[in-house]
Amino acid sequence: MSYGYEPIGAKHSIRERLFFSPVRCTAILLTVALSLTSIGFIMVQRPWQSTVLPNIFSPPVTNMFGPPVPEVVSANVYDPFVAPSPSEAIVDPTVRPIEAHCALSDECVDMWVSTGQWQEPCRHSMVQDANIDLVYVWVNGSDPLHRQARQELLAKTHYKTKDARFREHDELRYSLRAARNATASWPNSTWHVITADVPDPDETDDNRRLGLVPQWLDIECAFYGSPEGQPSIRLQHDTELFRLTGRPGATLKATDSSTWLQKVIPSFNSHAIESQLPQLDPDIVSENIVALNDDQFFMLPLPPSAFHTTMYGQVFRMQWDLLVGGDSTGRADGGGEWRSLGWSSYLLNERFGERKRPYMHHNARALSLPLMHETSLAFGSYFAATPLSQFRGSHKVAEEFEVNTIFLTTHYVIERHREALLWSWVVAKWGGASGVIDSAQKDQMWRELGGSNSESRRDNETLTMLAPERTTGDNVETNLLMGGVQPPYSSDPDRQADTTYSWVSMDGYSASFHQFAAKATINRAECLGREAEPAWAVFRRLLKDSPSCGDNVIASLIHASKSGLSVFLPLPPPEPTPPSPSDPIILPLELPLEAPPLPQNPRAFAVRLLLRYAYVLGDSPTLFLGLKSATQGERALVGADKKKNTALLCLNDDLRDGDQTAMNGVLRRWFERRWPEKLQCEL
């Protein structure tokens, strides 16, 4: 009998297995021949890697394309590419799962979300440190082709913009050097640099474009990564990312994207470029990313858990004292961030209820690619409108202002987690299969919140709860260690950056965005009522119509236990019920008036949903320096050197025209003192 595999129990000597198998023999000969050919080619074409062959044979598995072939135009190096066709420039509307969560069993996810303890059956599910890619957005405004294209569009549109938006101080080179030092322990990381692009002046084909390249970088070398383990550096270009999005459920055609592309390309607007980061190819880019500008620097080593963990989610860093309210008027400054911030907060208000939200620290930001993509689907028409501003703030049409992608995506995740808590408790737990909550159930809900059913207080009962006692924060380090993850804390913050998890979504929702409310006050008539009504109506009221009611309901329920979210969850089904393939993996992107069908296993759906939107509000020592002149900048950098525990630094260009040359010298000297060792592929 001929087997396509070796039968169990078959015993052969090494000699027999190696030489008497025609398939193996042929494979070995082919491997040897191809290896010899590859070695000869590599020795000639890739001298920088000729001494470390294993790295060459194993380029990063995420690579879906061949190595770059640089093109030289007037002594400048470019990365040529063909722009996506209109049919390719349409967003994929499929909501993406988070693969790291899919690897966890239903039993483990249920135990983790309900108890907040990484215990059986999770103990054997070592999640390890998250795989995180760095994504830089970079432009060299002094590039001659970029400057020419920019000036032509400014003349055509009669618009003026600040040169500082495009100035280059060679920051990217040193930001990457800093990243090499700070992220040396990160597993399987790749660095992606999103650069501007311009038409190819030597081609008549408008679809052929030239991507800008840092002139100090050997992009062929960088593509393969360093033999010493330095991550590969992949260049991607603005026009490659642009995808047309529409309202959820909209059917988009190539003619739509063709018309849209003609309006938005070329783009010289960082808000527009960031609005396309959700369209990064998931086959190339990790689902966990840290997004940076070239003027942002890692100052000390940080473990991956300072930005992402599979268990607790993304780590968001916020400025509690800088709140952004919704603004749909467009009157705020469009040349800066404030118009986009106000507009983004307004869109969040329309979807989730009105509140002010804190600004994100202007530094390295943790983002989830699947959740960024989901956000772009939920607000599709607004993401499509953002690049209509080819320069920041240039498009002033109402309802078509620019979104602030980082702010919008971050707060979307926080709001979706809050939504999942309220849906689980109201719709799945109390509404159940009937979808209706009767008056007796409302009495039970009120008791679960901590209230009473005294007839004497029936008409206007109000409940007040003080801040709960929870052990969630005490358990973080143990849980991470049990999952095989290095905690983000540091006992020597001058040598390794110290990051604190000041709030984790395992504690529900914080209306102050960093701690429990001192007390939660709930008026039953306003928040729950007494009459029977659809569970979806109660859910919508707590979610959007009266968000303070929803906040206080969550705060009151948290009193039920010391850790975990079990009080929010429906009971498990009597018999094990696997999720139905027809069930969605998320709640609707737009909030419908009527309830969508209940998933086949509401509890399994709820715990997966809560894990999907898990997040951390974290604190690390950060520093933001506005550089106004060479003298002031030099003093500021001396001060930065004295702050030994700074984890993240941003150097913002606030220079007056004419101060650039002097500031370049100051920065170069400081950069070389801080990060003197070249990257492997620096020319």
C-alpha positions as CSV (number, residue, x, y, z in Angstrom):
1,M,0.0,0.0,0.0
2,S,1.2,3.5,-0.8
3,Y,0.8,6.1,2.0
4,G,0.8,9.9,1.6
5,Y,2.1,10.0,5.1
6,E,4.1,7.7,7.4
7,P,1.8,5.2,9.1
8,I,1.9,5.2,12.9
9,G,4.3,2.6,14.1
10,A,6.4,2.4,11.0
11,K,10.1,2.2,11.8
12,H,12.9,3.1,9.4
13,S,16.5,3.9,9.8
14,I,17.8,7.4,9.2
15,R,19.5,6.1,6.0
16,E,16.3,4.5,4.8
17,R,14.2,7.6,5.5
18,L,16.7,9.9,3.8
19,F,17.8,8.0,0.8
20,F,15.0,5.6,-0.1
21,S,12.2,8.2,-0.3
22,P,12.1,9.5,-3.9
23,V,10.0,12.5,-2.7
24,R,12.5,13.4,0.0
25,C,15.4,12.8,-2.2
26,T,14.0,15.1,-4.9
27,A,13.1,17.8,-2.4
28,I,16.6,17.7,-0.9
29,L,18.3,18.0,-4.3
30,L,16.0,20.9,-5.3
31,T,16.6,22.7,-2.0
32,V,20.3,22.4,-2.3
33,A,20.3,23.7,-5.9
34,L,18.0,26.6,-5.1
35,S,20.0,27.5,-2.0
36,L,23.3,27.6,-3.9
37,T,21.7,29.8,-6.5
38,S,20.2,32.1,-3.9
39,I,23.5,32.4,-2.0
40,G,25.3,33.4,-5.2
41,F,22.6,36.0,-6.0
42,I,22.5,37.3,-2.4
43,M,26.3,37.5,-2.2
44,V,26.3,39.8,-5.3
45,Q,23.1,41.7,-4.8
46,R,22.9,42.1,-1.0
47,P,26.5,42.5,0.4
48,W,25.1,43.9,3.7
49,Q,23.7,40.5,4.6
50,S,26.1,38.1,3.0
51,T,27.5,37.1,6.4
52,V,24.2,36.2,8.0
53,L,22.3,33.9,5.6
54,P,19.5,32.6,7.8
55,N,18.0,36.1,8.1
56,I,17.9,36.3,4.3
57,F,16.2,33.0,3.8
58,S,13.5,34.1,6.3
59,P,12.2,37.5,5.5
60,P,9.2,38.6,7.7
61,V,6.2,36.4,6.9
62,T,3.9,39.4,6.7
63,N,5.6,40.5,3.5
64,M,3.3,40.1,0.5
65,F,5.3,42.0,-2.0
66,G,8.8,41.9,-3.5
67,P,11.7,44.1,-2.5
68,P,11.7,47.7,-3.6
69,V,13.5,48.8,-6.7
70,P,14.6,52.4,-6.2
71,E,14.4,55.0,-8.9
72,V,16.7,58.0,-9.2
73,V,15.4,61.3,-10.4
74,S,17.8,64.3,-10.4
75,A,20.0,62.6,-7.9
76,N,17.1,61.9,-5.5
77,V,16.0,58.4,-4.7
78,Y,12.3,57.4,-5.0
79,D,10.2,54.3,-4.5
80,P,8.1,53.9,-7.7
81,F,4.7,52.2,-7.6
82,V,1.4,52.1,-9.5
83,A,-1.6,53.7,-7.7
84,P,-4.5,51.4,-6.9
85,S,-7.2,51.2,-9.6
86,P,-10.7,52.7,-8.8
87,S,-12.0,49.2,-8.2
88,E,-9.2,48.5,-5.7
89,A,-9.7,51.9,-4.0
90,I,-12.9,50.8,-2.3
91,V,-12.9,49.8,1.4
92,D,-13.5,46.2,2.3
93,P,-16.7,46.5,4.5
94,T,-16.1,43.2,6.4
95,V,-15.7,43.7,10.1
96,R,-12.5,42.1,11.1
97,P,-12.1,39.8,14.2
98,I,-9.2,40.3,16.5
99,E,-7.1,37.2,15.8
100,A,-5.4,37.2,19.2
101,H,-8.8,36.9,20.8
102,C,-9.9,34.2,18.4
103,A,-7.0,32.0,19.7
104,L,-8.6,32.0,23.2
105,S,-11.3,29.4,24.0
106,D,-14.8,30.4,24.8
107,E,-14.4,29.0,28.3
108,C,-11.3,31.1,28.9
109,V,-12.9,34.3,27.6
110,D,-15.9,33.8,29.8
111,M,-13.8,33.2,32.9
112,W,-11.6,36.1,32.2
113,V,-14.4,38.7,31.5
114,S,-16.7,37.5,34.3
115,T,-14.1,37.2,37.1
116,G,-11.2,39.4,36.1
117,Q,-8.8,36.6,37.1
118,W,-6.5,34.7,34.7
119,Q,-7.2,31.3,36.1
120,E,-8.4,27.9,34.8
121,P,-9.2,27.4,32.0
122,C,-7.0,30.3,31.0
123,R,-3.8,29.2,32.7
124,H,-2.6,27.2,29.8
125,S,-3.5,29.9,27.3
126,M,-0.2,31.9,27.6
127,V,-1.0,35.0,25.5
128,Q,2.6,36.2,25.6
129,D,3.6,39.8,24.7
130,A,1.6,41.3,21.9
131,N,3.1,41.6,18.4
132,I,3.2,45.3,17.7
133,D,4.3,47.2,14.6
134,L,5.4,50.8,14.5
135,V,3.7,53.0,11.9
136,Y,5.3,56.4,11.1
137,V,3.7,59.2,9.0
138,W,6.5,61.2,7.4
139,V,7.0,63.8,4.7
140,N,10.0,65.7,3.5
141,G,8.7,69.1,2.4
142,S,12.0,70.1,0.9
143,D,12.0,67.3,-1.6
144,P,12.0,69.1,-5.0
145,L,9.1,67.1,-6.6
146,H,7.0,67.3,-3.5
147,R,7.6,71.0,-3.2
148,Q,6.7,71.6,-6.9
149,A,3.5,69.5,-6.6
150,R,2.5,71.4,-3.4
151,Q,3.1,74.8,-4.8
152,E,1.1,74.0,-7.9
153,L,-1.9,72.9,-5.9
154,L,-1.6,75.9,-3.6
155,A,-1.7,78.2,-6.7
156,K,-4.6,76.3,-8.1
157,T,-6.7,76.4,-4.9
158,H,-5.6,79.9,-3.8
159,Y,-4.9,78.5,-0.4
160,K,-2.1,79.3,2.1
161,T,-0.6,76.9,4.6
162,K,2.3,76.9,7.1
163,D,5.6,75.7,5.9
164,A,6.1,74.1,9.4
165,R,3.6,71.4,8.3
166,F,6.2,70.1,5.9
167,R,9.6,71.0,7.4
168,E,12.1,68.3,7.9
169,H,14.8,68.3,10.7
170,D,16.0,64.8,10.1
171,E,13.9,63.6,13.0
172,L,12.8,60.3,11.5
173,R,16.4,58.9,11.4
174,Y,16.8,59.5,15.1
175,S,13.2,58.5,16.1
176,L,13.9,55.1,14.4
177,R,17.3,54.9,16.3
178,A,15.4,55.6,19.5
179,A,12.8,52.9,18.7
180,R,15.6,50.4,18.0
181,N,16.9,50.9,21.5
182,A,13.5,51.1,23.2
183,T,11.8,48.1,21.5
184,A,14.6,45.6,21.3
185,S,12.6,43.1,23.3
186,W,9.4,43.3,21.2
187,P,8.7,40.1,19.3
188,N,8.1,40.0,15.5
189,S,7.9,43.7,15.1
190,T,8.0,45.5,11.7
191,W,8.4,49.2,11.1
192,H,6.2,50.9,8.5
193,V,6.9,54.4,7.2
194,I,4.0,56.1,5.4
195,T,5.5,58.6,3.1
196,A,4.2,61.2,0.7
197,D,4.2,60.5,-3.1
198,V,4.3,62.5,-6.3
199,P,3.6,61.9,-10.0
200,D,6.5,60.4,-11.9
201,P,7.8,63.3,-14.1
202,D,9.2,60.8,-16.7
203,E,6.0,58.9,-17.2
204,T,2.8,59.8,-19.1
205,D,0.9,57.3,-17.1
206,D,-0.8,59.2,-14.3
207,N,-1.1,56.1,-12.2
208,R,2.6,55.7,-11.9
209,R,3.9,57.5,-8.9
210,L,7.1,58.0,-6.9
211,G,7.1,57.5,-3.2
212,L,9.4,59.7,-1.2
213,V,12.3,57.9,0.5
214,P,14.5,59.1,3.4
215,Q,17.7,59.8,1.5
216,W,19.8,58.4,4.3
217,L,18.0,55.0,4.1
218,D,19.0,52.0,1.9
219,I,15.5,50.8,1.3
220,E,16.6,47.5,-0.2
221,C,18.6,46.7,2.9
222,A,15.8,48.0,5.2
223,F,13.3,45.7,3.5
224,Y,15.1,42.6,4.7
225,G,15.8,43.7,8.3
226,S,19.0,43.7,10.2
227,P,21.1,40.6,10.8
228,E,21.3,41.8,14.4
229,G,17.6,41.5,14.8
230,Q,16.6,45.1,14.0
231,P,13.1,45.0,12.4
232,S,12.6,45.5,8.7
233,I,11.5,48.9,7.6
234,R,8.7,48.9,5.0
235,L,7.9,52.0,3.0
236,Q,4.2,52.6,2.0
237,H,2.9,55.7,0.4
238,D,-0.1,57.9,0.8
239,T,-1.8,57.1,-2.4
240,E,-1.5,53.4,-1.9
241,L,-3.7,53.6,1.2
242,F,-6.6,55.7,-0.1
243,R,-9.9,53.8,0.0
244,L,-13.4,55.2,-0.4
245,T,-15.7,54.5,2.6
246,G,-19.5,55.1,2.8
247,R,-22.3,54.8,5.3
248,P,-22.7,51.3,6.7
249,G,-24.5,49.1,4.2
250,A,-23.8,51.4,1.2
251,T,-22.8,49.8,-2.1
252,L,-19.9,51.6,-3.6
253,K,-18.8,51.3,-7.2
254,A,-15.5,52.0,-9.1
255,T,-17.1,55.1,-10.6
256,D,-17.7,56.5,-7.1
257,S,-14.1,55.9,-6.1
258,S,-12.7,57.2,-9.4
259,T,-14.6,60.5,-8.8
260,W,-13.5,60.7,-5.2
261,L,-9.8,60.0,-6.0
262,Q,-9.8,62.9,-8.5
263,K,-10.9,65.2,-5.7
264,V,-8.5,64.0,-3.0
265,I,-5.2,63.1,-4.7
266,P,-2.7,64.6,-4.2
267,S,-3.0,65.1,-0.5
268,F,-0.8,67.4,1.6
269,N,-3.0,67.1,4.8
270,S,-1.9,64.9,7.7
271,H,-5.5,64.6,8.9
272,A,-6.3,63.1,5.5
273,I,-3.4,60.7,5.6
274,E,-4.2,59.5,9.1
275,S,-7.8,58.9,8.0
276,Q,-6.5,56.2,5.7
277,L,-4.4,54.4,8.3
278,P,-7.4,52.1,9.0
279,Q,-6.9,50.8,5.4
280,L,-3.4,49.5,6.1
281,D,-3.2,46.0,4.7
282,P,-3.7,43.5,7.6
283,D,-1.6,40.9,5.6
284,I,1.4,43.2,6.0
285,V,0.7,45.2,9.2
286,S,0.2,43.7,12.7
287,E,-3.3,44.1,14.2
288,N,-1.6,46.0,17.1
289,I,0.2,49.2,16.1
290,V,1.9,52.2,17.7
291,A,1.3,55.3,15.5
292,L,4.0,58.0,15.6
293,N,5.0,61.2,13.8
294,D,8.6,61.6,13.0
295,D,9.0,64.2,15.8
296,Q,8.1,61.6,18.5
297,F,10.7,59.6,20.3
298,F,10.9,56.7,22.7
299,M,13.3,57.9,25.4
300,L,13.6,54.6,27.4
301,P,12.9,50.9,26.9
302,L,9.3,50.0,27.1
303,P,7.8,46.5,27.2
304,P,4.9,45.8,24.7
305,S,2.4,45.9,27.6
306,A,3.0,49.6,27.8
307,F,0.9,49.8,24.6
308,H,-1.0,46.6,24.1
309,T,-1.9,43.3,25.7
310,T,-4.3,40.6,24.5
311,M,-5.9,40.6,28.0
312,Y,-6.4,44.2,28.8
313,G,-6.4,45.8,25.3
314,Q,-4.9,49.1,24.1
315,V,-3.2,51.5,26.5
316,F,-4.6,55.0,25.9
317,R,-2.8,58.1,27.3
318,M,-5.0,61.1,27.9
319,Q,-4.8,64.6,29.2
320,W,-7.5,64.7,31.8
321,D,-7.4,68.5,32.0
322,L,-8.0,69.2,28.3
323,L,-11.5,68.3,27.4
324,V,-13.0,68.4,23.9
325,G,-16.7,69.2,23.4
326,G,-18.7,68.6,20.3
327,D,-18.7,71.3,17.7
328,S,-20.5,71.0,14.3
329,T,-20.2,74.7,13.3
330,G,-16.7,74.5,11.8
331,R,-15.8,77.8,13.3
332,A,-12.7,76.5,15.2
333,D,-9.2,76.8,13.6
334,G,-9.0,74.4,10.7
335,G,-5.3,74.9,10.3
336,G,-4.6,73.2,13.6
337,E,-6.4,70.3,15.3
338,W,-9.3,72.0,17.0
339,R,-11.8,71.9,14.1
340,S,-11.2,68.2,13.6
341,L,-11.4,67.5,17.3
342,G,-14.6,69.3,17.8
343,W,-16.2,67.7,14.8
344,S,-15.1,64.2,15.8
345,S,-16.5,64.7,19.3
346,Y,-19.7,65.9,17.8
347,L,-20.0,62.7,15.7
348,L,-19.4,60.6,18.8
349,N,-22.1,62.6,20.6
350,E,-24.5,61.8,17.8
351,R,-23.8,58.1,18.0
352,F,-23.3,57.5,21.8
353,G,-24.6,60.5,23.7
354,E,-23.2,64.0,24.6
355,R,-20.2,64.5,26.8
356,K,-16.8,66.1,26.8
357,R,-13.9,63.8,26.1
358,P,-10.2,64.2,27.0
359,Y,-7.5,65.0,24.4
360,M,-5.0,62.2,23.6
361,H,-1.4,63.0,24.5
362,H,0.4,64.2,21.4
363,N,2.9,61.3,21.4
364,A,3.2,57.7,20.4
365,R,-0.4,56.2,20.4
366,A,-1.5,52.6,20.8
367,L,-4.1,51.6,18.2
368,S,-5.8,48.4,17.1
369,L,-6.0,48.0,13.3
370,P,-9.2,46.0,13.3
371,L,-10.9,48.6,15.5
372,M,-9.6,51.5,13.5
373,H,-11.0,49.7,10.4
374,E,-14.3,49.3,12.3
375,T,-14.4,53.0,13.2
376,S,-13.8,53.9,9.5
377,L,-16.8,51.7,8.6
378,A,-19.1,53.2,11.3
379,F,-18.3,56.8,10.3
380,G,-17.6,55.9,6.6
381,S,-19.0,59.0,4.9
382,Y,-17.1,61.3,7.3
383,F,-13.8,59.4,6.7
384,A,-14.5,59.8,3.0
385,A,-15.0,63.6,3.4
386,T,-11.8,64.2,5.3
387,P,-9.4,64.0,2.4
388,L,-11.5,66.5,0.5
389,S,-9.2,68.9,2.4
390,Q,-6.1,68.5,0.4
391,F,-4.4,70.9,2.8
392,R,-5.4,70.9,6.4
393,G,-8.5,73.0,7.0
394,S,-9.0,73.9,3.3
395,H,-12.4,72.3,2.8
396,K,-15.0,74.2,4.7
397,V,-18.3,72.7,3.6
398,A,-20.6,71.9,6.5
399,E,-20.9,68.2,7.4
400,E,-17.6,67.6,5.4
401,F,-15.1,68.7,8.0
402,E,-12.0,66.6,8.7
403,V,-12.2,63.9,11.4
404,N,-9.3,63.5,13.8
405,T,-8.7,59.8,13.4
406,I,-6.7,59.1,16.5
407,F,-9.1,60.9,18.8
408,L,-12.2,59.5,17.1
409,T,-10.9,55.9,17.1
410,T,-9.8,56.0,20.7
411,H,-13.0,57.3,22.0
412,Y,-15.0,55.0,19.7
413,V,-13.4,52.0,21.4
414,I,-14.2,53.4,24.9
415,E,-17.8,54.1,23.9
416,R,-18.3,50.7,22.3
417,H,-17.1,49.0,25.5
418,R,-19.6,51.1,27.5
419,E,-22.3,50.2,24.9
420,A,-21.4,46.5,25.3
421,L,-21.8,46.7,29.1
422,L,-25.3,48.3,28.8
423,W,-26.4,45.9,26.0
424,S,-25.3,42.9,28.0
425,W,-27.1,43.9,31.1
426,V,-30.3,45.4,29.6
427,V,-30.9,43.5,26.4
428,A,-29.3,40.2,26.9
429,K,-29.7,39.7,30.6
430,W,-33.1,41.3,31.3
431,G,-34.8,41.5,27.9
432,G,-33.8,38.0,26.8
433,A,-35.7,36.2,24.1
434,S,-38.9,38.2,24.6
435,G,-37.1,41.5,24.1
436,V,-39.5,43.1,26.7
437,I,-38.8,44.1,30.3
438,D,-42.0,44.0,32.4
439,S,-42.6,45.9,35.6
440,A,-41.6,42.9,37.8
441,Q,-38.3,42.6,36.0
442,K,-37.7,46.4,36.5
443,D,-38.1,45.8,40.2
444,Q,-35.5,43.2,40.1
445,M,-33.2,45.4,38.1
446,W,-33.6,48.2,40.6
447,R,-32.7,45.8,43.5
448,E,-29.7,44.7,41.5
449,L,-28.6,48.3,41.3
450,G,-28.9,48.5,45.2
451,G,-32.3,50.1,45.4
452,S,-35.4,49.1,47.3
453,N,-39.1,48.6,46.4
454,S,-40.6,50.5,49.3
455,E,-44.2,51.6,48.3
456,S,-43.8,54.8,50.2
457,R,-40.9,55.9,47.9
458,R,-42.5,54.4,44.8
459,D,-43.1,57.6,42.8
460,N,-39.6,59.1,42.9
461,E,-37.0,56.7,44.3
462,T,-33.4,57.9,44.1
463,L,-30.3,55.7,44.8
464,T,-26.9,57.0,45.8
465,M,-23.8,54.8,45.9
466,L,-20.3,55.7,47.0
467,A,-17.2,54.7,45.0
468,P,-16.9,50.9,45.1
469,E,-14.1,48.8,46.5
470,R,-12.5,46.9,43.7
471,T,-9.3,44.8,43.5
472,T,-8.8,45.0,39.8
473,G,-5.8,47.2,39.9
474,D,-4.1,45.0,42.5
475,N,-4.6,42.0,40.2
476,V,-3.1,43.4,37.0
477,E,0.5,42.4,37.5
478,T,-0.4,38.9,38.7
479,N,-2.8,38.4,35.7
480,L,-0.2,39.6,33.2
481,L,2.5,37.3,34.7
482,M,0.1,34.3,34.6
483,G,-0.5,35.1,30.9
484,G,3.2,35.2,30.1
485,V,3.3,39.0,29.7
486,Q,5.9,41.3,31.1
487,P,4.1,44.0,33.2
488,P,4.6,47.6,32.2
489,Y,5.9,48.7,35.6
490,S,9.5,49.5,36.4
491,S,11.4,49.4,39.6
492,D,14.1,51.6,38.0
493,P,12.2,54.2,36.0
494,D,15.5,55.9,34.9
495,R,16.5,52.8,33.0
496,Q,13.2,51.4,31.9
497,A,10.1,53.5,31.4
498,D,7.4,53.1,34.0
499,T,3.8,52.8,32.9
500,T,0.8,52.7,35.3
501,Y,-2.5,51.2,34.4
502,S,-4.6,53.9,36.1
503,W,-7.9,52.5,34.8
504,V,-8.8,49.3,33.1
505,S,-12.1,48.6,31.4
506,M,-12.5,45.5,33.6
507,D,-13.9,48.1,36.1
508,G,-16.7,49.2,33.8
509,Y,-16.7,52.8,32.7
510,S,-15.2,56.0,34.2
511,A,-17.1,59.2,33.4
512,S,-14.0,61.1,34.6
513,F,-11.8,58.9,32.3
514,H,-9.3,57.9,35.0
515,Q,-11.0,57.0,38.3
516,F,-14.3,55.9,39.9
517,A,-16.9,58.6,40.5
518,A,-17.1,59.7,44.1
519,K,-20.7,58.7,44.1
520,A,-23.4,57.5,41.6
521,T,-26.9,58.8,41.9
522,I,-29.8,57.2,40.0
523,N,-33.3,58.4,39.7
524,R,-35.5,55.4,39.0
525,A,-38.2,57.3,37.1
526,E,-35.7,58.9,34.9
527,C,-33.4,56.0,34.2
528,L,-35.4,52.8,34.5
529,G,-39.1,53.7,34.9
530,R,-41.7,51.1,36.2
531,E,-43.8,50.3,33.2
532,A,-43.2,47.4,30.8
533,E,-41.3,48.5,27.6
534,P,-38.9,47.0,25.0
535,A,-35.5,46.3,26.4
536,W,-34.0,48.1,23.4
537,A,-35.8,51.3,24.4
538,V,-34.3,51.1,27.9
539,F,-30.9,50.4,26.3
540,R,-31.1,53.3,24.0
541,R,-32.1,55.6,26.8
542,L,-29.1,54.6,29.0
543,L,-26.7,54.6,26.1
544,K,-27.5,57.8,24.3
545,D,-30.6,59.8,25.3
546,S,-29.6,60.0,29.0
547,P,-25.9,59.1,29.1
548,S,-25.5,60.2,32.8
549,C,-28.1,57.5,33.7
550,G,-26.1,54.9,31.8
551,D,-22.9,56.0,33.5
552,N,-24.5,55.8,37.0
553,V,-26.1,52.4,36.2
554,I,-22.6,51.0,35.3
555,A,-21.0,52.6,38.4
556,S,-23.7,51.1,40.7
557,L,-23.5,47.6,39.2
558,I,-19.7,47.5,39.7
559,H,-20.5,47.3,43.5
560,A,-21.6,43.7,43.0
561,S,-18.2,42.1,43.2
562,K,-14.5,42.9,43.8
563,S,-13.4,42.1,40.3
564,G,-14.8,41.0,37.0
565,L,-18.0,41.9,35.1
566,S,-20.2,39.0,35.9
567,V,-23.1,41.2,37.1
568,F,-23.6,42.5,33.6
569,L,-23.7,39.1,31.9
570,P,-26.8,37.0,31.1
571,L,-26.9,33.5,32.5
572,P,-25.2,30.8,30.3
573,P,-27.5,28.6,28.3
574,P,-28.6,25.3,30.0
575,E,-26.7,23.3,27.4
576,P,-23.4,24.3,25.7
577,T,-24.4,26.4,22.7
578,P,-21.7,27.3,20.2
579,P,-22.1,30.6,18.5
580,S,-24.0,30.5,15.3
581,P,-22.1,31.3,12.1
582,S,-24.9,33.7,11.2
583,D,-24.4,35.8,14.3
584,P,-22.5,39.0,13.8
585,I,-19.3,39.6,15.8
586,I,-20.4,43.2,16.8
587,L,-23.5,45.2,17.6
588,P,-24.7,47.4,14.6
589,L,-22.3,50.1,13.5
590,E,-25.2,52.6,13.4
591,L,-27.6,52.6,16.4
592,P,-31.0,51.3,15.0
593,L,-34.4,52.3,16.4
594,E,-35.4,48.6,16.6
595,A,-33.5,45.8,18.2
596,P,-31.5,43.5,16.0
597,P,-32.0,39.7,16.5
598,L,-30.6,38.3,19.7
599,P,-27.5,36.2,19.1
600,Q,-28.0,32.4,19.6
601,N,-25.7,32.4,22.7
602,P,-26.1,35.9,24.2
603,R,-23.6,35.3,27.0
604,A,-20.8,34.1,24.6
605,F,-21.5,37.1,22.4
606,A,-21.4,39.5,25.3
607,V,-18.1,38.3,26.7
608,R,-16.4,38.3,23.3
609,L,-17.8,41.8,22.7
610,L,-16.4,43.1,26.0
611,L,-13.0,41.6,25.3
612,R,-13.0,43.1,21.8
613,Y,-13.3,46.6,23.1
614,A,-11.1,46.2,26.2
615,Y,-8.8,49.1,26.9
616,V,-6.5,50.6,29.5
617,L,-6.1,54.3,30.5
618,G,-2.4,54.5,31.2
619,D,0.2,57.0,32.4
620,S,3.8,57.2,31.4
621,P,6.2,60.2,32.0
622,T,5.7,62.2,28.7
623,L,7.2,65.4,27.6
624,F,6.0,67.8,24.8
625,L,8.3,70.6,23.8
626,G,7.4,73.4,21.4
627,L,10.5,74.6,19.6
628,K,10.2,78.3,19.0
629,S,13.8,79.3,18.3
630,A,17.3,77.9,18.4
631,T,18.1,79.5,21.8
632,Q,14.8,78.5,23.4
633,G,15.0,75.0,21.8
634,E,18.5,74.4,23.1
635,R,17.4,75.4,26.7
636,A,14.4,73.1,26.4
637,L,16.5,70.1,25.3
638,V,18.9,70.7,28.2
639,G,15.9,70.6,30.5
640,A,14.7,67.4,28.8
641,D,18.1,65.7,29.5
642,K,17.6,66.3,33.2
643,K,14.3,64.4,33.3
644,K,15.8,61.0,33.3
645,N,12.5,59.1,33.6
646,T,10.8,60.5,30.5
647,A,9.3,57.7,28.5
648,L,7.9,59.5,25.5
649,L,9.0,62.8,23.9
650,C,7.5,65.0,21.2
651,L,9.4,67.9,19.6
652,N,6.9,70.2,17.9
653,D,8.1,72.7,15.2
654,D,6.8,76.1,16.3
655,L,9.7,77.9,14.6
656,R,9.5,81.2,12.9
657,D,10.5,81.2,9.2
658,G,14.3,81.8,9.0
659,D,15.1,80.0,12.3
660,Q,15.3,76.5,10.7
661,T,19.0,76.4,9.9
662,A,20.1,77.3,13.4
663,M,17.6,74.9,15.0
664,N,18.8,72.1,12.7
665,G,22.3,72.4,14.1
666,V,21.0,72.4,17.7
667,L,18.9,69.3,17.0
668,R,21.6,67.4,15.2
669,R,24.0,67.8,18.1
670,W,21.4,66.7,20.6
671,F,20.3,63.8,18.5
672,E,23.8,62.5,18.0
673,R,24.5,62.7,21.8
674,R,21.3,60.8,22.6
675,W,21.4,58.2,19.8
676,P,24.9,58.1,18.1
677,E,24.7,54.5,16.8
678,K,23.5,54.2,13.2
679,L,20.8,52.0,12.1
680,Q,22.0,48.9,10.1
681,C,20.7,50.3,6.8
682,E,21.7,54.0,7.1
683,L,23.8,55.1,4.2
